[in-house]
């Protein structure tokens, strides 16, 4: 695991500026914390420093450098980092952790995400990830598994260091009921497990199962990103619970739209389309299709039905359109959860993310 020394001063000037900007937003006076307003930097402006910080933390001359370069070369959209940074900026007038802490937490959430993807690709036998060979395909399953565990351990080391460096800000971690922190990280593996154990082909049971899987596999890291980001930004218990609702609804919409794209395909998918259909994974478009299309159950259960036939029928019968409509409804609930916060660039960014999930 990376040592504390490796999280010290940065050589990149732009990153150093972001990392040291307003490192002391609150002055301690005995047991009191005096509010010192933070600069209202747009969350998107800190995504560059997040990438630079990730390179610094991960590329240390160790055994996994080649894998990490491969992973960092196709970074994805940094959704979890964006959630941390936006949630940390929702209350700029509240005494809270400095931008450097939010950047490190954003890095930690991205590392946990990448770790989960490595193991997801191992479980699914995926050959592609973001338009490039998956880590298991490029480096082998054994090395990919080891790198995944190393990534997760490094991420938790970063989180621990941030919490230790800002004890006043994070003193209430774990106190608010219904707010997810690292104690629920095992839900990621729980989601991966139960995904392979769907109930009988019944639309109602499948919907409940799907929401449980989406909440565990996708929602866990969204909730962690919002809880640690919100705490870093000084959110109170009620505001943190609102962020959990936002995260849950975002996760549901995010997963449904992933499923829609898996059916509809396209060059931007970055992996083979129809993979879930080939494995007979009951995604949300499939659930909509099973609930409305006569004869769908028999087609789904038959080994003689090609996945290409299923793919075409899901689109032609409007199942993918119905799934997209449900995802839109989830984003509307997520947006409403943010009404507890004042208007700000960070709140605008969280709402913009909801639109991007639907339109991507």
C-alpha positions as CSV (number, residue, x, y, z in Angstrom):
1,X,0.0,0.0,0.0
2,X,1.2,3.5,-0.7
3,X,2.8,5.2,2.3
4,X,1.9,8.6,3.7
5,X,5.0,10.1,2.2
6,X,3.7,9.4,-1.2
7,X,0.7,11.7,-0.5
8,X,2.9,14.7,0.2
9,X,3.8,17.8,-1.9
10,X,3.0,17.7,-5.6
11,X,5.4,18.6,-8.4
12,X,2.6,19.7,-10.8
13,X,2.2,23.5,-10.3
14,X,-1.5,23.6,-11.2
15,X,-2.2,20.7,-8.9
16,X,-0.2,22.2,-6.2
17,X,-2.1,25.4,-6.4
18,X,-5.4,23.5,-6.1
19,X,-4.1,21.3,-3.4
20,X,-2.8,24.1,-1.2
21,X,-5.5,26.7,-2.1
22,X,-7.3,27.7,1.2
23,X,-5.7,24.9,3.2
24,X,-7.1,26.5,6.3
25,X,-10.7,27.6,5.6
26,X,-11.5,27.6,9.4
27,X,-9.5,29.0,12.3
28,X,-9.7,27.1,15.5
29,X,-10.4,29.2,18.7
30,X,-10.4,26.8,21.6
31,X,-13.3,24.5,20.8
32,X,-14.9,26.9,18.4
33,X,-14.5,26.9,14.6
34,X,-14.6,30.3,13.0
35,X,-16.2,30.3,9.5
36,X,-13.9,31.3,6.8
37,X,-15.7,31.2,3.4
38,X,-14.1,29.1,0.7
39,X,-13.5,30.2,-2.9
40,X,-16.4,29.2,-5.1
41,X,-14.4,27.1,-7.6
42,X,-16.6,25.2,-10.1
43,X,-16.3,21.5,-9.6
44,X,-15.3,20.9,-13.2
45,X,-12.2,23.1,-12.7
46,X,-10.9,20.5,-10.1
47,X,-11.2,17.4,-12.3
48,X,-7.8,18.1,-13.9
49,X,-6.1,18.2,-10.6
50,X,-7.9,15.0,-9.7
51,X,-6.3,13.2,-12.7
52,X,-2.9,14.6,-11.9
53,X,-3.3,13.6,-8.2
54,X,-4.3,10.1,-9.2
55,X,-1.1,9.8,-11.3
56,X,1.0,10.9,-8.4
57,X,-0.6,8.5,-5.9
58,X,-0.6,5.5,-8.2
59,X,2.5,5.7,-10.4
60,X,5.1,5.1,-7.7
61,X,7.5,2.7,-9.5
62,X,5.6,-0.3,-8.0
63,X,4.5,-3.6,-9.5
64,X,1.2,-2.2,-10.8
65,X,2.4,0.9,-12.7
66,X,1.9,-0.5,-16.1
67,X,-1.7,-1.5,-15.2
68,X,-2.4,1.9,-13.7
69,X,-1.1,3.7,-16.8
70,X,-3.4,1.5,-18.8
71,X,-6.4,2.4,-16.6
72,X,-5.5,6.2,-16.4
73,X,-5.2,6.3,-20.2
74,X,-9.0,5.7,-20.5
75,X,-10.4,7.5,-17.4
76,X,-14.1,7.6,-18.2
77,X,-16.2,10.5,-17.1
78,X,-15.0,10.8,-13.5
79,X,-18.6,10.8,-12.3
80,X,-17.7,9.8,-8.7
81,X,-15.0,12.4,-8.5
82,X,-17.5,15.0,-9.8
83,X,-20.0,14.0,-7.1
84,X,-17.4,14.4,-4.3
85,X,-16.3,17.8,-5.6
86,X,-19.8,19.1,-6.2
87,X,-21.2,17.9,-2.9
88,X,-18.2,19.5,-1.2
89,X,-19.1,22.8,-2.8
90,X,-22.8,23.0,-2.0
91,X,-22.3,25.2,1.1
92,X,-19.4,27.5,0.4
93,X,-20.1,29.7,3.5
94,X,-19.8,26.8,5.9
95,X,-16.5,26.0,7.7
96,X,-15.3,22.8,6.1
97,X,-12.3,20.9,4.7
98,X,-10.1,22.6,2.1
99,X,-10.2,21.8,-1.6
100,X,-7.1,19.6,-1.3
101,X,-9.1,17.3,1.0
102,X,-12.0,17.1,-1.5
103,X,-9.5,16.3,-4.3
104,X,-8.0,13.5,-2.3
105,X,-11.5,12.1,-1.5
106,X,-12.4,12.3,-5.2
107,X,-9.3,10.3,-6.1
108,X,-10.2,7.7,-3.5
109,X,-13.7,7.2,-4.9
110,X,-12.3,6.9,-8.4
111,X,-9.8,4.3,-7.2
112,X,-12.5,2.3,-5.6
113,X,-14.5,2.5,-8.8
114,X,-11.6,1.3,-10.9
115,X,-11.0,-1.5,-8.5
116,X,-14.7,-2.6,-8.8
117,X,-14.4,-2.4,-12.6
118,X,-11.3,-4.7,-12.6
119,X,-13.2,-7.3,-10.6
120,X,-16.4,-6.8,-12.6
121,X,-14.5,-7.5,-15.8
122,X,-13.0,-10.6,-14.3
123,X,-16.5,-11.9,-13.2
124,X,-18.1,-11.1,-16.6
125,X,-15.2,-12.2,-18.7
126,X,-15.2,-8.8,-20.4
127,X,-12.6,-8.2,-23.1
128,X,-13.2,-4.5,-23.6
129,X,-13.5,-1.5,-21.2
130,X,-14.0,2.1,-22.6
131,X,-13.0,1.1,-26.1
132,X,-9.7,-0.6,-25.0
133,X,-8.7,-4.1,-23.8
134,X,-9.9,-4.7,-20.3
135,X,-7.2,-5.1,-17.6
136,X,-7.9,-8.9,-17.3
137,X,-7.7,-9.3,-21.1
138,X,-4.5,-7.2,-21.3
139,X,-2.6,-8.4,-18.2
140,X,-4.3,-11.6,-17.1
141,X,-6.9,-12.4,-14.5
142,X,-4.4,-13.1,-11.7
143,X,-2.6,-9.7,-12.0
144,X,-5.9,-7.9,-12.5
145,X,-7.3,-9.3,-9.3
146,X,-4.2,-8.3,-7.4
147,X,-4.3,-4.8,-8.8
148,X,-7.9,-4.4,-7.9
149,X,-7.2,-5.2,-4.3
150,X,-4.2,-2.9,-4.3
151,X,-6.4,-0.1,-5.7
152,X,-9.0,-0.5,-3.0
153,X,-6.5,-0.6,-0.2
154,X,-4.7,2.5,-1.5
155,X,-8.1,4.3,-1.8
156,X,-9.0,3.6,1.8
157,X,-5.5,4.7,2.9
158,X,-6.2,8.1,1.3
159,X,-9.6,8.4,2.9
160,X,-8.1,7.6,6.3
161,X,-5.4,10.2,5.9
162,X,-8.0,12.9,5.0
163,X,-10.1,12.1,8.0
164,X,-7.1,12.2,10.3
165,X,-6.0,15.5,8.9
166,X,-9.4,17.2,9.4
167,X,-10.8,15.7,12.6
168,X,-13.2,18.5,13.4
169,X,-14.9,18.3,9.9
170,X,-15.2,14.5,9.9
171,X,-16.0,14.1,13.6
172,X,-19.6,13.1,12.9
173,X,-18.8,10.4,10.3
174,X,-21.1,7.5,10.9
175,X,-23.5,9.3,13.3
176,X,-26.3,10.2,10.9
177,X,-28.8,7.4,10.3
178,X,-29.2,6.4,6.7
179,X,-25.9,8.0,5.5
180,X,-23.5,5.6,3.8
181,X,-19.8,5.7,4.7
182,X,-17.0,3.1,4.3
183,X,-18.7,0.7,6.7
184,X,-21.0,-0.2,3.8
185,X,-18.3,-0.7,1.2
186,X,-18.9,-4.5,1.1
187,X,-22.3,-3.8,-0.6
188,X,-20.2,-3.5,-3.8
189,X,-19.4,-7.3,-3.7
190,X,-22.9,-8.0,-2.4
191,X,-24.3,-6.4,-5.6
192,X,-22.0,-8.4,-7.8
193,X,-23.1,-11.6,-6.1
194,X,-26.8,-11.1,-6.2
195,X,-26.7,-9.9,-9.8
196,X,-26.0,-13.5,-10.7
197,X,-29.0,-14.8,-8.7
198,X,-32.1,-13.2,-10.2
199,X,-35.5,-14.4,-9.1
200,X,-38.1,-16.2,-11.3
201,X,-39.2,-14.5,-14.5
202,X,-41.7,-12.2,-12.8
203,X,-41.7,-8.5,-13.6
204,X,-42.5,-7.3,-10.1
205,X,-39.9,-9.5,-8.4
206,X,-37.3,-8.7,-11.1
207,X,-37.9,-4.9,-10.5
208,X,-37.2,-5.3,-6.8
209,X,-34.1,-7.4,-7.5
210,X,-32.9,-4.9,-10.1
211,X,-33.2,-1.9,-7.7
212,X,-31.4,-3.9,-5.1
213,X,-28.5,-4.7,-7.4
214,X,-28.3,-1.1,-8.8
215,X,-28.3,0.3,-5.3
216,X,-25.5,-2.0,-4.3
217,X,-23.3,-2.1,-7.4
218,X,-23.7,1.5,-8.6
219,X,-25.3,3.3,-5.7
220,X,-22.7,2.3,-3.1
221,X,-20.0,4.4,-4.6
222,X,-22.4,7.2,-5.5
223,X,-23.5,7.4,-1.9
224,X,-20.0,7.2,-0.6
225,X,-19.0,10.0,-3.0
226,X,-21.9,12.2,-1.8
227,X,-21.5,11.4,1.9
228,X,-17.7,12.1,2.0
229,X,-18.0,15.0,-0.3
230,X,-21.0,16.5,1.6
231,X,-19.3,16.0,4.9
232,X,-16.1,17.7,3.6
233,X,-18.4,20.6,2.6
234,X,-20.0,20.9,6.0
235,X,-23.5,19.4,5.2
236,X,-25.6,18.5,8.3
237,X,-27.4,15.2,8.8
238,X,-30.6,16.2,7.0
239,X,-28.6,17.5,4.0
240,X,-26.5,14.3,3.9
241,X,-29.7,12.2,3.8
242,X,-30.9,14.3,0.9
243,X,-27.7,13.6,-0.8
244,X,-28.3,9.9,-0.2
245,X,-31.6,10.2,-2.0
246,X,-30.0,12.0,-4.8
247,X,-27.3,9.3,-5.1
248,X,-29.8,6.5,-5.1
249,X,-32.0,8.0,-7.8
250,X,-28.9,8.9,-9.9
251,X,-27.6,5.4,-9.5
252,X,-30.9,3.9,-10.7
253,X,-31.1,6.3,-13.7
254,X,-27.4,5.7,-14.5
255,X,-27.7,1.9,-14.4
256,X,-30.9,1.9,-16.5
257,X,-29.3,4.1,-19.2
258,X,-26.3,1.8,-19.2
259,X,-28.7,-1.0,-19.9
260,X,-30.4,1.0,-22.7
261,X,-27.1,1.6,-24.3
262,X,-26.1,-2.0,-24.0
263,X,-29.2,-2.9,-26.0
264,X,-29.0,-0.1,-28.5
265,X,-25.3,-0.3,-29.0
266,X,-23.3,2.3,-30.9
267,X,-19.6,3.1,-31.4
268,X,-19.5,5.2,-28.2
269,X,-20.4,2.2,-26.0
270,X,-16.8,1.2,-25.5
271,X,-17.6,-2.5,-25.1
272,X,-19.5,-5.1,-27.0
273,X,-23.2,-4.4,-27.2
274,X,-25.7,-7.0,-26.1
275,X,-23.4,-8.7,-23.6
276,X,-26.1,-8.7,-20.9
277,X,-28.6,-10.2,-23.3
278,X,-26.2,-12.9,-24.2
279,X,-25.8,-13.8,-20.6
280,X,-29.6,-13.5,-20.0
281,X,-29.1,-10.7,-17.4
282,X,-32.6,-9.2,-16.7
283,X,-31.8,-5.5,-17.2
284,X,-34.5,-2.8,-16.9
285,X,-35.4,-2.8,-20.6
286,X,-35.8,-6.6,-20.4
287,X,-38.1,-6.2,-17.4
288,X,-40.2,-3.6,-19.3
289,X,-40.3,-6.0,-22.2
290,X,-41.3,-9.0,-20.1
291,X,-44.1,-7.0,-18.5
292,X,-45.7,-5.9,-21.8
293,X,-44.8,-8.1,-24.7
294,X,-46.9,-11.2,-25.2
295,X,-44.7,-14.3,-25.6
296,X,-41.6,-12.5,-24.2
297,X,-41.1,-14.9,-21.3
298,X,-40.9,-17.9,-23.7
299,X,-38.5,-16.1,-26.0
300,X,-36.3,-15.1,-23.0
301,X,-36.1,-18.6,-21.5
302,X,-35.5,-20.4,-24.8
303,X,-31.9,-21.3,-25.6
304,X,-32.8,-21.1,-29.3
305,X,-33.5,-17.3,-29.2
306,X,-30.4,-15.5,-30.4
307,X,-29.4,-12.4,-28.5
308,X,-29.6,-10.4,-31.7
309,X,-33.3,-11.3,-32.0
310,X,-33.9,-10.2,-28.4
311,X,-32.0,-7.0,-29.0
312,X,-34.1,-6.0,-32.0
313,X,-37.4,-6.9,-30.3
314,X,-36.6,-4.8,-27.2
315,X,-36.1,-1.7,-29.4
316,X,-39.1,-2.4,-31.7
317,X,-41.6,-3.0,-28.9
318,X,-40.6,0.2,-27.1
319,X,-39.1,-1.5,-24.1
320,X,-35.9,0.6,-24.3
321,X,-38.0,3.8,-24.6
322,X,-40.0,2.8,-21.5
323,X,-36.8,2.2,-19.6
324,X,-35.5,5.6,-20.6
325,X,-38.8,7.2,-19.4
326,X,-38.4,5.5,-16.0
327,X,-34.8,6.8,-15.8
328,X,-36.0,10.3,-16.5
329,X,-38.4,10.0,-13.6
330,X,-35.6,8.9,-11.3
331,X,-33.6,12.0,-12.3
332,X,-36.5,14.2,-11.4
333,X,-36.7,12.7,-7.9
334,X,-32.9,13.2,-7.6
335,X,-33.2,16.8,-8.6
336,X,-36.0,17.4,-6.1
337,X,-33.8,16.0,-3.3
338,X,-31.3,18.9,-4.0
339,X,-34.0,21.5,-3.2
340,X,-32.7,21.5,0.4
341,X,-29.5,23.3,-0.7
342,X,-29.2,26.9,-1.8
343,X,-28.6,27.8,-5.4
344,X,-25.0,27.5,-6.3
345,X,-22.7,26.3,-9.2
346,X,-22.2,23.0,-7.3
347,X,-26.0,22.4,-7.2
348,X,-26.2,23.3,-10.8
349,X,-23.5,20.8,-11.6
350,X,-25.3,18.0,-9.8
351,X,-28.4,18.8,-11.8
352,X,-26.5,19.0,-15.0
353,X,-25.1,15.6,-14.3
354,X,-28.6,14.2,-14.2
355,X,-29.3,15.5,-17.7
356,X,-26.0,14.1,-19.0
357,X,-26.8,10.7,-17.6
358,X,-30.0,10.6,-19.7
359,X,-28.5,12.1,-22.8
360,X,-25.1,10.3,-22.9
